[in-house]
Amino acid sequence: MAERARALGGTLRTAHTAAGFTVQAELPLGRTA
């Protein structure tokens, strides 16, 4: 149970980080356009 929660937490953290990088990468493009 704890392992599953930890794995889920790691997945959510990874997805959140990836989303953050995506937003940072798109912000300059949106500002330019």
mmCIF entry with sequence, helices, sheets and N, C-alpha, C, O atoms, coordinates in Angstrom:
data_MODEL
# 
_entry.id   MODEL 
# 
_entity.id                         1 
_entity.type                       polymer 
_entity.pdbx_number_of_molecules   1 
# 
_entity_poly.entity_id                      1 
_entity_poly.type                           'polypeptide(L)' 
_entity_poly.nstd_linkage                   no 
_entity_poly.nstd_monomer                   no 
_entity_poly.pdbx_seq_one_letter_code       MAERARALGGTLRTAHTAAGFTVQAELPLGRTA 
_entity_poly.pdbx_seq_one_letter_code_can   MAERARALGGTLRTAHTAAGFTVQAELPLGRTA 
_entity_poly.pdbx_strand_id                 A 
# 
loop_
_entity_poly_seq.entity_id 
_entity_poly_seq.num 
_entity_poly_seq.mon_id 
_entity_poly_seq.hetero 
1 1  MET n 
1 2  ALA n 
1 3  GLU n 
1 4  ARG n 
1 5  ALA n 
1 6  ARG n 
1 7  ALA n 
1 8  LEU n 
1 9  GLY n 
1 10 GLY n 
1 11 THR n 
1 12 LEU n 
1 13 ARG n 
1 14 THR n 
1 15 ALA n 
1 16 HIS n 
1 17 THR n 
1 18 ALA n 
1 19 ALA n 
1 20 GLY n 
1 21 PHE n 
1 22 THR n 
1 23 VAL n 
1 24 GLN n 
1 25 ALA n 
1 26 GLU n 
1 27 LEU n 
1 28 PRO n 
1 29 LEU n 
1 30 GLY n 
1 31 ARG n 
1 32 THR n 
1 33 ALA n 
# 
_struct_asym.id          A 
_struct_asym.entity_id   1 
# 
_struct_conf.conf_type_id            HELX_P 
_struct_conf.id                      HELX_P1 
_struct_conf.pdbx_PDB_helix_id       AA1 
_struct_conf.beg_label_comp_id       ALA 
_struct_conf.beg_label_asym_id       A 
_struct_conf.beg_label_seq_id        2 
_struct_conf.pdbx_beg_PDB_ins_code   ? 
_struct_conf.end_label_comp_id       THR 
_struct_conf.end_label_asym_id       A 
_struct_conf.end_label_seq_id        32 
_struct_conf.pdbx_end_PDB_ins_code   ? 
_struct_conf.beg_auth_comp_id        ALA 
_struct_conf.beg_auth_asym_id        A 
_struct_conf.beg_auth_seq_id         2 
_struct_conf.end_auth_comp_id        THR 
_struct_conf.end_auth_asym_id        A 
_struct_conf.end_auth_seq_id         32 
_struct_conf.pdbx_PDB_helix_class    1 
_struct_conf.details                 ? 
_struct_conf.pdbx_PDB_helix_length   31 
# 
_struct_conf_type.id          HELX_P 
_struct_conf_type.criteria    ? 
_struct_conf_type.reference   ? 
# 
loop_
_atom_site.group_PDB 
_atom_site.id 
_atom_site.type_symbol 
_atom_site.label_atom_id 
_atom_site.label_alt_id 
_atom_site.label_comp_id 
_atom_site.label_asym_id 
_atom_site.label_entity_id 
_atom_site.label_seq_id 
_atom_site.pdbx_PDB_ins_code 
_atom_site.Cartn_x 
_atom_site.Cartn_y 
_atom_site.Cartn_z 
_atom_site.occupancy 
_atom_site.B_iso_or_equiv 
_atom_site.pdbx_formal_charge 
_atom_site.auth_seq_id 
_atom_site.auth_comp_id 
_atom_site.auth_asym_id 
_atom_site.auth_atom_id 
_atom_site.pdbx_PDB_model_num 
ATOM 1   N N  . MET A 1 1  ? 0.844 -1.202 0.000   1.00 0.00 ? 1  MET A N  1 
ATOM 2   C CA . MET A 1 1  ? 0.000 0.000  0.000   1.00 0.00 ? 1  MET A CA 1 
ATOM 3   C C  . MET A 1 1  ? 0.879 1.252  0.000   1.00 0.00 ? 1  MET A C  1 
ATOM 4   O O  . MET A 1 1  ? 0.655 2.174  -0.785  1.00 0.00 ? 1  MET A O  1 
ATOM 5   N N  . ALA A 1 2  ? 1.876 1.280  0.881   1.00 0.00 ? 2  ALA A N  1 
ATOM 6   C CA . ALA A 1 2  ? 2.770 2.435  0.955   1.00 0.00 ? 2  ALA A CA 1 
ATOM 7   C C  . ALA A 1 2  ? 3.580 2.556  -0.335  1.00 0.00 ? 2  ALA A C  1 
ATOM 8   O O  . ALA A 1 2  ? 3.832 3.657  -0.823  1.00 0.00 ? 2  ALA A O  1 
ATOM 9   N N  . GLU A 1 3  ? 3.981 1.406  -0.876  1.00 0.00 ? 3  GLU A N  1 
ATOM 10  C CA . GLU A 1 3  ? 4.765 1.441  -2.118  1.00 0.00 ? 3  GLU A CA 1 
ATOM 11  C C  . GLU A 1 3  ? 3.922 2.009  -3.256  1.00 0.00 ? 3  GLU A C  1 
ATOM 12  O O  . GLU A 1 3  ? 4.412 2.776  -4.085  1.00 0.00 ? 3  GLU A O  1 
ATOM 13  N N  . ARG A 1 4  ? 2.651 1.621  -3.283  1.00 0.00 ? 4  ARG A N  1 
ATOM 14  C CA . ARG A 1 4  ? 1.772 2.112  -4.350  1.00 0.00 ? 4  ARG A CA 1 
ATOM 15  C C  . ARG A 1 4  ? 1.581 3.625  -4.214  1.00 0.00 ? 4  ARG A C  1 
ATOM 16  O O  . ARG A 1 4  ? 1.602 4.352  -5.207  1.00 0.00 ? 4  ARG A O  1 
ATOM 17  N N  . ALA A 1 5  ? 1.396 4.087  -2.981  1.00 0.00 ? 5  ALA A N  1 
ATOM 18  C CA . ALA A 1 5  ? 1.210 5.526  -2.750  1.00 0.00 ? 5  ALA A CA 1 
ATOM 19  C C  . ALA A 1 5  ? 2.466 6.294  -3.147  1.00 0.00 ? 5  ALA A C  1 
ATOM 20  O O  . ALA A 1 5  ? 2.393 7.370  -3.739  1.00 0.00 ? 5  ALA A O  1 
ATOM 21  N N  . ARG A 1 6  ? 3.622 5.718  -2.808  1.00 0.00 ? 6  ARG A N  1 
ATOM 22  C CA . ARG A 1 6  ? 4.882 6.395  -3.135  1.00 0.00 ? 6  ARG A CA 1 
ATOM 23  C C  . ARG A 1 6  ? 5.083 6.425  -4.656  1.00 0.00 ? 6  ARG A C  1 
ATOM 24  O O  . ARG A 1 6  ? 5.560 7.418  -5.205  1.00 0.00 ? 6  ARG A O  1 
ATOM 25  N N  . ALA A 1 7  ? 4.719 5.339  -5.322  1.00 0.00 ? 7  ALA A N  1 
ATOM 26  C CA . ALA A 1 7  ? 4.855 5.289  -6.779  1.00 0.00 ? 7  ALA A CA 1 
ATOM 27  C C  . ALA A 1 7  ? 3.903 6.295  -7.422  1.00 0.00 ? 7  ALA A C  1 
ATOM 28  O O  . ALA A 1 7  ? 4.260 6.974  -8.385  1.00 0.00 ? 7  ALA A O  1 
ATOM 29  N N  . LEU A 1 8  ? 2.690 6.383  -6.878  1.00 0.00 ? 8  LEU A N  1 
ATOM 30  C CA . LEU A 1 8  ? 1.714 7.329  -7.415  1.00 0.00 ? 8  LEU A CA 1 
ATOM 31  C C  . LEU A 1 8  ? 2.207 8.754  -7.195  1.00 0.00 ? 8  LEU A C  1 
ATOM 32  O O  . LEU A 1 8  ? 2.091 9.599  -8.083  1.00 0.00 ? 8  LEU A O  1 
ATOM 33  N N  . GLY A 1 9  ? 2.755 9.019  -6.014  1.00 0.00 ? 9  GLY A N  1 
ATOM 34  C CA . GLY A 1 9  ? 3.280 10.351 -5.719  1.00 0.00 ? 9  GLY A CA 1 
ATOM 35  C C  . GLY A 1 9  ? 4.407 10.709 -6.673  1.00 0.00 ? 9  GLY A C  1 
ATOM 36  O O  . GLY A 1 9  ? 4.481 11.840 -7.152  1.00 0.00 ? 9  GLY A O  1 
ATOM 37  N N  . GLY A 1 10 ? 5.284 9.754  -6.952  1.00 0.00 ? 10 GLY A N  1 
ATOM 38  C CA . GLY A 1 10 ? 6.391 10.018 -7.869  1.00 0.00 ? 10 GLY A CA 1 
ATOM 39  C C  . GLY A 1 10 ? 5.873 10.294 -9.268  1.00 0.00 ? 10 GLY A C  1 
ATOM 40  O O  . GLY A 1 10 ? 6.402 11.153 -9.974  1.00 0.00 ? 10 GLY A O  1 
ATOM 41  N N  . THR A 1 11 ? 4.836 9.565  -9.672  1.00 0.00 ? 11 THR A N  1 
ATOM 42  C CA . THR A 1 11 ? 4.266 9.772  -11.006 1.00 0.00 ? 11 THR A CA 1 
ATOM 43  C C  . THR A 1 11 ? 3.636 11.151 -11.102 1.00 0.00 ? 11 THR A C  1 
ATOM 44  O O  . THR A 1 11 ? 3.809 11.854 -12.098 1.00 0.00 ? 11 THR A O  1 
ATOM 45  N N  . LEU A 1 12 ? 2.901 11.538 -10.055 1.00 0.00 ? 12 LEU A N  1 
ATOM 46  C CA . LEU A 1 12 ? 2.259 12.855 -10.067 1.00 0.00 ? 12 LEU A CA 1 
ATOM 47  C C  . LEU A 1 12 ? 3.311 13.953 -10.081 1.00 0.00 ? 12 LEU A C  1 
ATOM 48  O O  . LEU A 1 12 ? 3.164 14.960 -10.775 1.00 0.00 ? 12 LEU A O  1 
ATOM 49  N N  . ARG A 1 13 ? 4.379 13.749 -9.303  1.00 0.00 ? 13 ARG A N  1 
ATOM 50  C CA . ARG A 1 13 ? 5.428 14.767 -9.239  1.00 0.00 ? 13 ARG A CA 1 
ATOM 51  C C  . ARG A 1 13 ? 6.101 14.898 -10.605 1.00 0.00 ? 13 ARG A C  1 
ATOM 52  O O  . ARG A 1 13 ? 6.391 16.004 -11.062 1.00 0.00 ? 13 ARG A O  1 
ATOM 53  N N  . THR A 1 14 ? 6.345 13.756 -11.249 1.00 0.00 ? 14 THR A N  1 
ATOM 54  C CA . THR A 1 14 ? 6.989 13.776 -12.570 1.00 0.00 ? 14 THR A CA 1 
ATOM 55  C C  . THR A 1 14 ? 6.085 14.473 -13.583 1.00 0.00 ? 14 THR A C  1 
ATOM 56  O O  . THR A 1 14 ? 6.552 15.274 -14.392 1.00 0.00 ? 14 THR A O  1 
ATOM 57  N N  . ALA A 1 15 ? 4.799 14.167 -13.535 1.00 0.00 ? 15 ALA A N  1 
ATOM 58  C CA . ALA A 1 15 ? 3.858 14.790 -14.469 1.00 0.00 ? 15 ALA A CA 1 
ATOM 59  C C  . ALA A 1 15 ? 3.777 16.290 -14.216 1.00 0.00 ? 15 ALA A C  1 
ATOM 60  O O  . ALA A 1 15 ? 3.712 17.081 -15.157 1.00 0.00 ? 15 ALA A O  1 
ATOM 61  N N  . HIS A 1 16 ? 3.782 16.678 -12.945 1.00 0.00 ? 16 HIS A N  1 
ATOM 62  C CA . HIS A 1 16 ? 3.703 18.104 -12.604 1.00 0.00 ? 16 HIS A CA 1 
ATOM 63  C C  . HIS A 1 16 ? 4.943 18.832 -13.100 1.00 0.00 ? 16 HIS A C  1 
ATOM 64  O O  . HIS A 1 16 ? 4.851 19.933 -13.642 1.00 0.00 ? 16 HIS A O  1 
ATOM 65  N N  . THR A 1 17 ? 6.111 18.207 -12.910 1.00 0.00 ? 17 THR A N  1 
ATOM 66  C CA . THR A 1 17 ? 7.364 18.824 -13.366 1.00 0.00 ? 17 THR A CA 1 
ATOM 67  C C  . THR A 1 17 ? 7.359 18.958 -14.885 1.00 0.00 ? 17 THR A C  1 
ATOM 68  O O  . THR A 1 17 ? 7.749 19.994 -15.423 1.00 0.00 ? 17 THR A O  1 
ATOM 69  N N  . ALA A 1 18 ? 6.918 17.911 -15.572 1.00 0.00 ? 18 ALA A N  1 
ATOM 70  C CA . ALA A 1 18 ? 6.879 17.950 -17.036 1.00 0.00 ? 18 ALA A CA 1 
ATOM 71  C C  . ALA A 1 18 ? 5.921 19.042 -17.500 1.00 0.00 ? 18 ALA A C  1 
ATOM 72  O O  . ALA A 1 18 ? 6.209 19.753 -18.463 1.00 0.00 ? 18 ALA A O  1 
ATOM 73  N N  . ALA A 1 19 ? 4.784 19.178 -16.821 1.00 0.00 ? 19 ALA A N  1 
ATOM 74  C CA . ALA A 1 19 ? 3.821 20.218 -17.185 1.00 0.00 ? 19 ALA A CA 1 
ATOM 75  C C  . ALA A 1 19 ? 4.430 21.591 -16.952 1.00 0.00 ? 19 ALA A C  1 
ATOM 76  O O  . ALA A 1 19 ? 4.218 22.508 -17.745 1.00 0.00 ? 19 ALA A O  1 
ATOM 77  N N  . GLY A 1 20 ? 5.185 21.739 -15.869 1.00 0.00 ? 20 GLY A N  1 
ATOM 78  C CA . GLY A 1 20 ? 5.833 23.017 -15.570 1.00 0.00 ? 20 GLY A CA 1 
ATOM 79  C C  . GLY A 1 20 ? 6.830 23.384 -16.654 1.00 0.00 ? 20 GLY A C  1 
ATOM 80  O O  . GLY A 1 20 ? 6.889 24.534 -17.088 1.00 0.00 ? 20 GLY A O  1 
ATOM 81  N N  . PHE A 1 21 ? 7.614 22.407 -17.091 1.00 0.00 ? 21 PHE A N  1 
ATOM 82  C CA . PHE A 1 21 ? 8.589 22.676 -18.154 1.00 0.00 ? 21 PHE A CA 1 
ATOM 83  C C  . PHE A 1 21 ? 7.866 23.046 -19.447 1.00 0.00 ? 21 PHE A C  1 
ATOM 84  O O  . PHE A 1 21 ? 8.314 23.921 -20.188 1.00 0.00 ? 21 PHE A O  1 
ATOM 85  N N  . THR A 1 22 ? 6.752 22.376 -19.712 1.00 0.00 ? 22 THR A N  1 
ATOM 86  C CA . THR A 1 22 ? 5.997 22.661 -20.932 1.00 0.00 ? 22 THR A CA 1 
ATOM 87  C C  . THR A 1 22 ? 5.468 24.087 -20.894 1.00 0.00 ? 22 THR A C  1 
ATOM 88  O O  . THR A 1 22 ? 5.545 24.806 -21.890 1.00 0.00 ? 22 THR A O  1 
ATOM 89  N N  . VAL A 1 23 ? 4.929 24.500 -19.746 1.00 0.00 ? 23 VAL A N  1 
ATOM 90  C CA . VAL A 1 23 ? 4.392 25.859 -19.614 1.00 0.00 ? 23 VAL A CA 1 
ATOM 91  C C  . VAL A 1 23 ? 5.513 26.873 -19.775 1.00 0.00 ? 23 VAL A C  1 
ATOM 92  O O  . VAL A 1 23 ? 5.339 27.876 -20.468 1.00 0.00 ? 23 VAL A O  1 
ATOM 93  N N  . GLN A 1 24 ? 6.659 26.633 -19.148 1.00 0.00 ? 24 GLN A N  1 
ATOM 94  C CA . GLN A 1 24 ? 7.786 27.558 -19.259 1.00 0.00 ? 24 GLN A CA 1 
ATOM 95  C C  . GLN A 1 24 ? 8.254 27.659 -20.707 1.00 0.00 ? 24 GLN A C  1 
ATOM 96  O O  . GLN A 1 24 ? 8.629 28.739 -21.165 1.00 0.00 ? 24 GLN A O  1 
ATOM 97  N N  . ALA A 1 25 ? 8.236 26.541 -21.427 1.00 0.00 ? 25 ALA A N  1 
ATOM 98  C CA . ALA A 1 25 ? 8.703 26.533 -22.813 1.00 0.00 ? 25 ALA A CA 1 
ATOM 99  C C  . ALA A 1 25 ? 7.719 27.277 -23.712 1.00 0.00 ? 25 ALA A C  1 
ATOM 100 O O  . ALA A 1 25 ? 8.125 27.888 -24.700 1.00 0.00 ? 25 ALA A O  1 
ATOM 101 N N  . GLU A 1 26 ? 6.422 27.230 -23.376 1.00 0.00 ? 26 GLU A N  1 
ATOM 102 C CA . GLU A 1 26 ? 5.412 27.851 -24.229 1.00 0.00 ? 26 GLU A CA 1 
ATOM 103 C C  . GLU A 1 26 ? 5.198 29.329 -23.913 1.00 0.00 ? 26 GLU A C  1 
ATOM 104 O O  . GLU A 1 26 ? 4.711 30.073 -24.764 1.00 0.00 ? 26 GLU A O  1 
ATOM 105 N N  . LEU A 1 27 ? 5.551 29.763 -22.714 1.00 0.00 ? 27 LEU A N  1 
ATOM 106 C CA . LEU A 1 27 ? 5.317 31.161 -22.349 1.00 0.00 ? 27 LEU A CA 1 
ATOM 107 C C  . LEU A 1 27 ? 6.018 32.149 -23.280 1.00 0.00 ? 27 LEU A C  1 
ATOM 108 O O  . LEU A 1 27 ? 5.370 33.080 -23.760 1.00 0.00 ? 27 LEU A O  1 
ATOM 109 N N  . PRO A 1 28 ? 7.320 31.986 -23.558 1.00 0.00 ? 28 PRO A N  1 
ATOM 110 C CA . PRO A 1 28 ? 7.990 32.923 -24.466 1.00 0.00 ? 28 PRO A CA 1 
ATOM 111 C C  . PRO A 1 28 ? 7.355 32.921 -25.855 1.00 0.00 ? 28 PRO A C  1 
ATOM 112 O O  . PRO A 1 28 ? 7.267 33.969 -26.495 1.00 0.00 ? 28 PRO A O  1 
ATOM 113 N N  . LEU A 1 29 ? 6.916 31.764 -26.325 1.00 0.00 ? 29 LEU A N  1 
ATOM 114 C CA . LEU A 1 29 ? 6.289 31.682 -27.642 1.00 0.00 ? 29 LEU A CA 1 
ATOM 115 C C  . LEU A 1 29 ? 4.986 32.469 -27.642 1.00 0.00 ? 29 LEU A C  1 
ATOM 116 O O  . LEU A 1 29 ? 4.685 33.189 -28.594 1.00 0.00 ? 29 LEU A O  1 
ATOM 117 N N  . GLY A 1 30 ? 4.215 32.326 -26.563 1.00 0.00 ? 30 GLY A N  1 
ATOM 118 C CA . GLY A 1 30 ? 2.948 33.048 -26.464 1.00 0.00 ? 30 GLY A CA 1 
ATOM 119 C C  . GLY A 1 30 ? 3.186 34.545 -26.381 1.00 0.00 ? 30 GLY A C  1 
ATOM 120 O O  . GLY A 1 30 ? 2.414 35.329 -26.934 1.00 0.00 ? 30 GLY A O  1 
ATOM 121 N N  . ARG A 1 31 ? 4.246 34.948 -25.697 1.00 0.00 ? 31 ARG A N  1 
ATOM 122 C CA . ARG A 1 31 ? 4.544 36.371 -25.551 1.00 0.00 ? 31 ARG A CA 1 
ATOM 123 C C  . ARG A 1 31 ? 4.969 36.960 -26.904 1.00 0.00 ? 31 ARG A C  1 
ATOM 124 O O  . ARG A 1 31 ? 4.613 38.086 -27.252 1.00 0.00 ? 31 ARG A O  1 
ATOM 125 N N  . THR A 1 32 ? 5.739 36.163 -27.653 1.00 0.00 ? 32 THR A N  1 
ATOM 126 C CA . THR A 1 32 ? 6.213 36.635 -28.958 1.00 0.00 ? 32 THR A CA 1 
ATOM 127 C C  . THR A 1 32 ? 5.043 36.755 -29.928 1.00 0.00 ? 32 THR A C  1 
ATOM 128 O O  . THR A 1 32 ? 4.961 37.712 -30.699 1.00 0.00 ? 32 THR A O  1 
ATOM 129 N N  . ALA A 1 33 ? 4.134 35.771 -29.885 1.00 0.00 ? 33 ALA A N  1 
ATOM 130 C CA . ALA A 1 33 ? 2.980 35.772 -30.779 1.00 0.00 ? 33 ALA A CA 1 
ATOM 131 C C  . ALA A 1 33 ? 1.889 36.674 -30.197 1.00 0.00 ? 33 ALA A C  1 
ATOM 132 O O  . ALA A 1 33 ? 0.823 36.819 -30.795 1.00 0.00 ? 33 ALA A O  1 
# 
